[in-house]
């Protein structure tokens, strides 16, 4: 019986490059923020396919500054963060609400 598979050596060169990372359009950036005596290290990921979920938004930083300036006390409080981004506001609220 004849082998009907094409000979790989006779296949034409692909028009699409085969390097795995060639089209990787994302990059990471590490940032450190200090609020209310806590140092928060956040890795932000940027890329067209990530949408709004991977960055620290200016509004989040403003809200964290407000927590610090107003000395907001989250102890014995239930807090839910409804937003987009890295979750830095919720992280800070959780840190401020923990028992010392």
C-alpha positions, 0 to 999 in steps of 0.5 A: 500500500502506498504512503499517501502522506505528503513529503515534509521536504516538499511542503512550501514555506509557511507564510506565517512565522513560527516563532512562538513569541513573535506576536506576543503583545503584552508586557509586565511592569512592577510597581510599588505603592505605599499607603497607610503604612503598607507597601503594596507590590503590584505587577501590572500586565499590559496588552490588547487582549487583557482589557481593563483587568490588569492595570492600576487605575488612577481612580484606584490610587486616588481612592487609596490616597483618600483612605490614607488622608482620612484615616479610614478604619475598616475594622469590623466592616464588610467591604466589597470592591466592584471595579476593574483593575488589579484590585489594589483598593480591595487589597488596601481595605483588607489590610486596613481591616485586619486585626492587629 
